[in-house]
Amino acid sequence: MVLSIFKRREQAPCTVEVSHTFESLHAHVRFNNGAVIYPGDEVLVHGEPVLAAYGEVIAVDRLATITRATWLERVWTRLTGDLEFMELCEFSFSEEARL
């Protein structure tokens, strides 16, 4: 879209938490310096993949590179974000259901 030479990049220390338990299956990244991610921004966490065995919750400190979106990319992401979200939804209509 826009050449990457015009994008602003910044480094941020972060904590990656991976949970693989019966109650929760998630992966979260928290920026330790208070960095905020806006629509269209990209985040690359450096290092080896964090793999949690069943029943484990792992938190590791890593370094992340945040590539900030341009103004145009940010507007485009806001305009098309709702439409792309609908692609994630799966709808099923079945006549087999009885009340």
HELIX and SHEET records of a PDB file:
HELIX    1   1 SER A    4  PHE A    6  5                                   3    
HELIX    2   2 TRP A   71  LEU A   88  1                                  18    
SHEET    1   A 4 LEU A  25  PHE A  31  0                                        
SHEET    2   A 4 ARG A   9  HIS A  20 -1                                        
SHEET    3   A 4 GLU A  56  THR A  67 -1                                        
SHEET    4   A 4 GLU A  42  VAL A  45 -1                                        
END                                                                             
